[in-house]
Amino acid sequence: MIRINNINLGFTAFSTILLFITLSICAVTATCHHTEPESSVSLSSLLANESMALLATLIYGICAHFAVAAINYIKKKNA
């Protein structure tokens, strides 16, 4: 359990937040890197990259929560 001020976060929620922040930074960097210096960043490519970051975070969050639930179930079953 990770405590930030008065908020308690479990490992899964905290790692999902960190993953989304990291992927968002990578998406913005990739969008800016692929544009030419003279042109501006297109909103559609930025939204596409951010959508992929959000989708990857969603899939990770679902898998991580199922893994934690399975571990808790096995612990409870063996106790």
Distance bins in CASP14 RR format, pairs under 12 A and 6 or more apart:
PFRMAT RR
TARGET T0000
AUTHOR 0000-0000-0000
RMODE 2
METHOD distances of the structure
MODEL  1
1 7 0 0 0 0 0 1 0 0 0 0 0
1 8 1 0 1 0 0 0 0 0 0 0 0
1 9 1 0 0 1 0 0 0 0 0 0 0
1 10 1 0 1 0 0 0 0 0 0 0 0
1 11 1 0 0 1 0 0 0 0 0 0 0
1 12 0 0 0 0 0 1 0 0 0 0 0
1 13 0 0 0 0 0 1 0 0 0 0 0
1 14 0 0 0 0 1 0 0 0 0 0 0
2 8 1 0 0 1 0 0 0 0 0 0 0
2 9 1 0 1 0 0 0 0 0 0 0 0
2 10 1 0 0 1 0 0 0 0 0 0 0
2 11 1 0 0 1 0 0 0 0 0 0 0
2 12 0 0 0 0 0 1 0 0 0 0 0
2 13 0 0 0 0 1 0 0 0 0 0 0
2 14 1 0 1 0 0 0 0 0 0 0 0
2 15 0 0 0 0 1 0 0 0 0 0 0
2 17 0 0 0 0 0 1 0 0 0 0 0
2 18 0 0 0 0 0 1 0 0 0 0 0
3 9 1 0 0 1 0 0 0 0 0 0 0
3 10 0 0 0 0 1 0 0 0 0 0 0
3 14 0 0 0 0 0 1 0 0 0 0 0
4 10 0 0 0 0 0 1 0 0 0 0 0
4 13 0 0 0 0 0 1 0 0 0 0 0
4 14 0 0 0 0 1 0 0 0 0 0 0
4 17 0 0 0 0 0 1 0 0 0 0 0
7 13 0 0 0 0 1 0 0 0 0 0 0
7 14 0 0 0 0 0 1 0 0 0 0 0
7 17 0 0 0 0 0 1 0 0 0 0 0
8 14 0 0 0 0 1 0 0 0 0 0 0
9 15 0 0 0 0 1 0 0 0 0 0 0
9 16 0 0 0 0 1 0 0 0 0 0 0
9 17 1 0 0 1 0 0 0 0 0 0 0
9 18 0 0 0 0 0 1 0 0 0 0 0
10 16 0 0 0 0 1 0 0 0 0 0 0
10 17 0 0 0 0 0 1 0 0 0 0 0
10 18 0 0 0 0 0 1 0 0 0 0 0
10 64 0 0 0 0 0 1 0 0 0 0 0
10 65 0 0 0 0 0 1 0 0 0 0 0
10 68 0 0 0 0 1 0 0 0 0 0 0
11 17 0 0 0 0 0 1 0 0 0 0 0
11 18 0 0 0 0 0 1 0 0 0 0 0
11 61 0 0 0 0 0 1 0 0 0 0 0
11 64 0 0 0 0 1 0 0 0 0 0 0
11 65 0 0 0 0 0 1 0 0 0 0 0
11 67 0 0 0 0 0 1 0 0 0 0 0
11 68 1 0 0 1 0 0 0 0 0 0 0
11 71 0 0 0 0 0 1 0 0 0 0 0
12 18 0 0 0 0 0 1 0 0 0 0 0
12 19 0 0 0 0 0 1 0 0 0 0 0
12 60 0 0 0 0 1 0 0 0 0 0 0
12 61 1 0 0 1 0 0 0 0 0 0 0
12 62 0 0 0 0 0 1 0 0 0 0 0
12 63 0 0 0 0 1 0 0 0 0 0 0
12 64 1 0 1 0 0 0 0 0 0 0 0
12 65 1 0 1 0 0 0 0 0 0 0 0
12 66 0 0 0 0 1 0 0 0 0 0 0
12 67 0 0 0 0 1 0 0 0 0 0 0
12 68 1 0 1 0 0 0 0 0 0 0 0
12 69 0 0 0 0 1 0 0 0 0 0 0
12 71 0 0 0 0 0 1 0 0 0 0 0
12 72 0 0 0 0 0 1 0 0 0 0 0
13 19 0 0 0 0 0 1 0 0 0 0 0
13 20 0 0 0 0 0 1 0 0 0 0 0
13 57 0 0 0 0 0 1 0 0 0 0 0
13 60 0 0 0 0 0 1 0 0 0 0 0
13 61 0 0 0 0 1 0 0 0 0 0 0
13 64 0 0 0 0 1 0 0 0 0 0 0
13 65 0 0 0 0 1 0 0 0 0 0 0
13 68 0 0 0 0 1 0 0 0 0 0 0
14 20 0 0 0 0 0 1 0 0 0 0 0
14 21 0 0 0 0 0 1 0 0 0 0 0
14 61 0 0 0 0 0 1 0 0 0 0 0
14 64 0 0 0 0 0 1 0 0 0 0 0
15 21 0 0 0 0 0 1 0 0 0 0 0
15 22 0 0 0 0 0 1 0 0 0 0 0
15 57 0 0 0 0 0 1 0 0 0 0 0
15 60 0 0 0 0 1 0 0 0 0 0 0
15 61 0 0 0 0 1 0 0 0 0 0 0
15 63 0 0 0 0 0 1 0 0 0 0 0
15 64 1 0 0 1 0 0 0 0 0 0 0
15 65 0 0 0 0 0 1 0 0 0 0 0
15 67 0 0 0 0 0 1 0 0 0 0 0
15 68 0 0 0 0 0 1 0 0 0 0 0
16 22 0 0 0 0 0 1 0 0 0 0 0
16 23 0 0 0 0 0 1 0 0 0 0 0
16 54 0 0 0 0 0 1 0 0 0 0 0
16 56 0 0 0 0 0 1 0 0 0 0 0
16 57 1 0 0 1 0 0 0 0 0 0 0
16 58 0 0 0 0 1 0 0 0 0 0 0
16 59 0 0 0 0 0 1 0 0 0 0 0
16 60 1 0 0 1 0 0 0 0 0 0 0
16 61 1 0 1 0 0 0 0 0 0 0 0
16 62 0 0 0 0 1 0 0 0 0 0 0
16 63 0 0 0 0 0 1 0 0 0 0 0
16 64 1 0 0 1 0 0 0 0 0 0 0
16 65 0 0 0 0 1 0 0 0 0 0 0
16 68 0 0 0 0 0 1 0 0 0 0 0
17 23 0 0 0 0 0 1 0 0 0 0 0
17 24 0 0 0 0 0 1 0 0 0 0 0
17 57 0 0 0 0 1 0 0 0 0 0 0
17 60 0 0 0 0 0 1 0 0 0 0 0
17 61 0 0 0 0 0 1 0 0 0 0 0
17 64 0 0 0 0 0 1 0 0 0 0 0
18 24 0 0 0 0 0 1 0 0 0 0 0
18 25 0 0 0 0 0 1 0 0 0 0 0
18 57 0 0 0 0 1 0 0 0 0 0 0
18 60 0 0 0 0 0 1 0 0 0 0 0
18 61 0 0 0 0 0 1 0 0 0 0 0
18 64 0 0 0 0 0 1 0 0 0 0 0
19 25 0 0 0 0 0 1 0 0 0 0 0
19 26 0 0 0 0 0 1 0 0 0 0 0
19 53 0 0 0 0 1 0 0 0 0 0 0
19 54 0 0 0 0 0 1 0 0 0 0 0
19 55 0 0 0 0 0 1 0 0 0 0 0
19 56 1 0 0 1 0 0 0 0 0 0 0
19 57 1 0 1 0 0 0 0 0 0 0 0
19 58 0 0 0 0 0 1 0 0 0 0 0
19 59 0 0 0 0 0 1 0 0 0 0 0
19 60 1 0 1 0 0 0 0 0 0 0 0
19 61 1 0 0 1 0 0 0 0 0 0 0
19 63 0 0 0 0 0 1 0 0 0 0 0
19 64 0 0 0 0 1 0 0 0 0 0 0
20 26 0 0 0 0 0 1 0 0 0 0 0
20 27 0 0 0 0 0 1 0 0 0 0 0
20 50 0 0 0 0 0 1 0 0 0 0 0
20 52 0 0 0 0 0 1 0 0 0 0 0
20 53 1 0 0 1 0 0 0 0 0 0 0
20 54 1 0 0 1 0 0 0 0 0 0 0
20 55 0 0 0 0 0 1 0 0 0 0 0
20 56 0 0 0 0 1 0 0 0 0 0 0
20 57 1 0 1 0 0 0 0 0 0 0 0
20 58 0 0 0 0 1 0 0 0 0 0 0
20 59 0 0 0 0 0 1 0 0 0 0 0
20 60 0 0 0 0 1 0 0 0 0 0 0
20 61 0 0 0 0 1 0 0 0 0 0 0
21 27 0 0 0 0 0 1 0 0 0 0 0
21 28 0 0 0 0 0 1 0 0 0 0 0
21 53 0 0 0 0 1 0 0 0 0 0 0
21 54 0 0 0 0 0 1 0 0 0 0 0
21 57 0 0 0 0 1 0 0 0 0 0 0
22 28 0 0 0 0 0 1 0 0 0 0 0
22 29 0 0 0 0 0 1 0 0 0 0 0
22 53 0 0 0 0 1 0 0 0 0 0 0
22 56 0 0 0 0 0 1 0 0 0 0 0
22 57 0 0 0 0 1 0 0 0 0 0 0
22 60 0 0 0 0 0 1 0 0 0 0 0
23 29 0 0 0 0 0 1 0 0 0 0 0
23 30 0 0 0 0 0 1 0 0 0 0 0
23 49 0 0 0 0 1 0 0 0 0 0 0
23 50 0 0 0 0 1 0 0 0 0 0 0
23 51 0 0 0 0 0 1 0 0 0 0 0
23 52 0 0 0 0 1 0 0 0 0 0 0
23 53 1 1 0 0 0 0 0 0 0 0 0
23 54 0 0 0 0 1 0 0 0 0 0 0
23 55 0 0 0 0 1 0 0 0 0 0 0
23 56 1 0 1 0 0 0 0 0 0 0 0
23 57 1 0 0 1 0 0 0 0 0 0 0
23 58 0 0 0 0 0 1 0 0 0 0 0
23 59 0 0 0 0 0 1 0 0 0 0 0
23 60 0 0 0 0 1 0 0 0 0 0 0
24 30 0 0 0 0 0 1 0 0 0 0 0
24 31 0 0 0 0 0 1 0 0 0 0 0
24 46 0 0 0 0 0 1 0 0 0 0 0
24 49 0 0 0 0 1 0 0 0 0 0 0
24 50 1 0 0 1 0 0 0 0 0 0 0
24 51 0 0 0 0 0 1 0 0 0 0 0
24 52 0 0 0 0 0 1 0 0 0 0 0
24 53 1 0 1 0 0 0 0 0 0 0 0
24 54 0 0 0 0 1 0 0 0 0 0 0
24 56 0 0 0 0 0 1 0 0 0 0 0
24 57 0 0 0 0 1 0 0 0 0 0 0
25 31 0 0 0 0 0 1 0 0 0 0 0
25 32 0 0 0 0 0 1 0 0 0 0 0
25 49 0 0 0 0 0 1 0 0 0 0 0
25 50 0 0 0 0 0 1 0 0 0 0 0
25 53 0 0 0 0 1 0 0 0 0 0 0
26 32 0 0 0 0 0 1 0 0 0 0 0
26 33 0 0 0 0 0 1 0 0 0 0 0
26 49 0 0 0 0 1 0 0 0 0 0 0
26 50 0 0 0 0 0 1 0 0 0 0 0
26 52 0 0 0 0 1 0 0 0 0 0 0
26 53 1 0 0 1 0 0 0 0 0 0 0
26 56 0 0 0 0 0 1 0 0 0 0 0
26 57 0 0 0 0 0 1 0 0 0 0 0
27 33 0 0 0 0 0 1 0 0 0 0 0
27 34 0 0 0 0 0 1 0 0 0 0 0
27 41 0 0 0 0 0 1 0 0 0 0 0
27 45 0 0 0 0 1 0 0 0 0 0 0
27 46 1 0 0 1 0 0 0 0 0 0 0
27 47 0 0 0 0 1 0 0 0 0 0 0
27 48 0 0 0 0 1 0 0 0 0 0 0
27 49 1 1 0 0 0 0 0 0 0 0 0
27 50 1 0 1 0 0 0 0 0 0 0 0
27 51 0 0 0 0 1 0 0 0 0 0 0
27 52 1 0 0 1 0 0 0 0 0 0 0
27 53 1 0 1 0 0 0 0 0 0 0 0
27 54 0 0 0 0 1 0 0 0 0 0 0
27 55 0 0 0 0 0 1 0 0 0 0 0
27 56 0 0 0 0 1 0 0 0 0 0 0
27 57 0 0 0 0 0 1 0 0 0 0 0
28 34 0 0 0 0 0 1 0 0 0 0 0
28 35 0 0 0 0 0 1 0 0 0 0 0
28 41 0 0 0 0 1 0 0 0 0 0 0
28 45 0 0 0 0 0 1 0 0 0 0 0
28 46 1 0 0 1 0 0 0 0 0 0 0
28 47 0 0 0 0 0 1 0 0 0 0 0
28 48 0 0 0 0 0 1 0 0 0 0 0
28 49 1 0 0 1 0 0 0 0 0 0 0
28 50 1 0 0 1 0 0 0 0 0 0 0
28 53 0 0 0 0 1 0 0 0 0 0 0
29 35 0 0 0 0 0 1 0 0 0 0 0
29 41 0 0 0 0 0 1 0 0 0 0 0
29 46 0 0 0 0 0 1 0 0 0 0 0
29 49 0 0 0 0 1 0 0 0 0 0 0
29 50 0 0 0 0 0 1 0 0 0 0 0
29 53 0 0 0 0 0 1 0 0 0 0 0
30 41 0 0 0 0 0 1 0 0 0 0 0
30 45 0 0 0 0 1 0 0 0 0 0 0
30 46 0 0 0 0 1 0 0 0 0 0 0
30 48 0 0 0 0 0 1 0 0 0 0 0
30 49 1 0 1 0 0 0 0 0 0 0 0
30 50 0 0 0 0 0 1 0 0 0 0 0
30 52 0 0 0 0 1 0 0 0 0 0 0
30 53 0 0 0 0 1 0 0 0 0 0 0
31 39 0 0 0 0 0 1 0 0 0 0 0
31 40 0 0 0 0 0 1 0 0 0 0 0
31 41 1 0 1 0 0 0 0 0 0 0 0
31 42 0 0 0 0 1 0 0 0 0 0 0
31 43 0 0 0 0 1 0 0 0 0 0 0
31 44 0 0 0 0 1 0 0 0 0 0 0
31 45 1 0 1 0 0 0 0 0 0 0 0
31 46 1 0 1 0 0 0 0 0 0 0 0
31 47 0 0 0 0 1 0 0 0 0 0 0
31 48 0 0 0 0 1 0 0 0 0 0 0
31 49 1 0 1 0 0 0 0 0 0 0 0
31 50 0 0 0 0 1 0 0 0 0 0 0
31 51 0 0 0 0 0 1 0 0 0 0 0
31 52 0 0 0 0 0 1 0 0 0 0 0
31 53 0 0 0 0 0 1 0 0 0 0 0
32 39 0 0 0 0 0 1 0 0 0 0 0
32 40 0 0 0 0 0 1 0 0 0 0 0
32 41 1 0 1 0 0 0 0 0 0 0 0
32 42 0 0 0 0 0 1 0 0 0 0 0
32 45 0 0 0 0 1 0 0 0 0 0 0
32 46 0 0 0 0 1 0 0 0 0 0 0
32 49 0 0 0 0 1 0 0 0 0 0 0
33 41 0 0 0 0 0 1 0 0 0 0 0
33 45 0 0 0 0 0 1 0 0 0 0 0
33 46 0 0 0 0 0 1 0 0 0 0 0
33 49 0 0 0 0 0 1 0 0 0 0 0
34 41 0 0 0 0 1 0 0 0 0 0 0
34 42 0 0 0 0 1 0 0 0 0 0 0
34 45 1 0 0 1 0 0 0 0 0 0 0
34 46 0 0 0 0 0 1 0 0 0 0 0
34 48 0 0 0 0 0 1 0 0 0 0 0
34 49 0 0 0 0 1 0 0 0 0 0 0
35 41 1 0 1 0 0 0 0 0 0 0 0
35 42 1 0 0 1 0 0 0 0 0 0 0
35 43 0 0 0 0 0 1 0 0 0 0 0
35 44 0 0 0 0 0 1 0 0 0 0 0
35 45 1 0 0 1 0 0 0 0 0 0 0
35 46 0 0 0 0 1 0 0 0 0 0 0
35 49 0 0 0 0 0 1 0 0 0 0 0
36 42 0 0 0 0 0 1 0 0 0 0 0
39 45 0 0 0 0 0 1 0 0 0 0 0
40 46 0 0 0 0 0 1 0 0 0 0 0
41 47 0 0 0 0 0 1 0 0 0 0 0
41 48 0 0 0 0 0 1 0 0 0 0 0
41 49 0 0 0 0 0 1 0 0 0 0 0
41 50 0 0 0 0 0 1 0 0 0 0 0
42 48 0 0 0 0 1 0 0 0 0 0 0
42 49 0 0 0 0 0 1 0 0 0 0 0
43 49 0 0 0 0 0 1 0 0 0 0 0
43 50 0 0 0 0 0 1 0 0 0 0 0
44 50 0 0 0 0 0 1 0 0 0 0 0
44 51 0 0 0 0 0 1 0 0 0 0 0
45 51 0 0 0 0 0 1 0 0 0 0 0
45 52 0 0 0 0 0 1 0 0 0 0 0
46 52 0 0 0 0 0 1 0 0 0 0 0
46 53 0 0 0 0 0 1 0 0 0 0 0
47 53 0 0 0 0 0 1 0 0 0 0 0
47 54 0 0 0 0 0 1 0 0 0 0 0
48 54 0 0 0 0 0 1 0 0 0 0 0
48 55 0 0 0 0 0 1 0 0 0 0 0
49 55 0 0 0 0 0 1 0 0 0 0 0
49 56 0 0 0 0 0 1 0 0 0 0 0
50 56 0 0 0 0 0 1 0 0 0 0 0
50 57 0 0 0 0 0 1 0 0 0 0 0
51 57 0 0 0 0 0 1 0 0 0 0 0
51 58 0 0 0 0 0 1 0 0 0 0 0
52 58 0 0 0 0 0 1 0 0 0 0 0
52 59 0 0 0 0 0 1 0 0 0 0 0
53 59 0 0 0 0 0 1 0 0 0 0 0
53 60 0 0 0 0 0 1 0 0 0 0 0
54 60 0 0 0 0 0 1 0 0 0 0 0
54 61 0 0 0 0 0 1 0 0 0 0 0
55 61 0 0 0 0 0 1 0 0 0 0 0
55 62 0 0 0 0 0 1 0 0 0 0 0
56 62 0 0 0 0 0 1 0 0 0 0 0
56 63 0 0 0 0 0 1 0 0 0 0 0
57 63 0 0 0 0 0 1 0 0 0 0 0
57 64 0 0 0 0 0 1 0 0 0 0 0
58 64 0 0 0 0 0 1 0 0 0 0 0
58 65 0 0 0 0 0 1 0 0 0 0 0
59 65 0 0 0 0 0 1 0 0 0 0 0
59 66 0 0 0 0 0 1 0 0 0 0 0
60 66 0 0 0 0 0 1 0 0 0 0 0
60 67 0 0 0 0 0 1 0 0 0 0 0
61 67 0 0 0 0 1 0 0 0 0 0 0
61 68 0 0 0 0 1 0 0 0 0 0 0
61 69 0 0 0 0 0 1 0 0 0 0 0
62 68 0 0 0 0 0 1 0 0 0 0 0
62 69 0 0 0 0 0 1 0 0 0 0 0
63 69 0 0 0 0 0 1 0 0 0 0 0
63 70 0 0 0 0 0 1 0 0 0 0 0
64 70 0 0 0 0 0 1 0 0 0 0 0
64 71 0 0 0 0 0 1 0 0 0 0 0
65 71 0 0 0 0 0 1 0 0 0 0 0
65 72 0 0 0 0 0 1 0 0 0 0 0
66 72 0 0 0 0 0 1 0 0 0 0 0
66 73 0 0 0 0 0 1 0 0 0 0 0
67 73 0 0 0 0 0 1 0 0 0 0 0
67 74 0 0 0 0 0 1 0 0 0 0 0
68 74 0 0 0 0 0 1 0 0 0 0 0
68 75 0 0 0 0 0 1 0 0 0 0 0
69 75 0 0 0 0 0 1 0 0 0 0 0
69 76 0 0 0 0 0 1 0 0 0 0 0
70 76 0 0 0 0 0 1 0 0 0 0 0
70 77 0 0 0 0 0 1 0 0 0 0 0
71 77 0 0 0 0 0 1 0 0 0 0 0
71 78 0 0 0 0 0 1 0 0 0 0 0
72 78 0 0 0 0 0 1 0 0 0 0 0
72 79 0 0 0 0 0 1 0 0 0 0 0
73 79 0 0 0 0 0 1 0 0 0 0 0
END
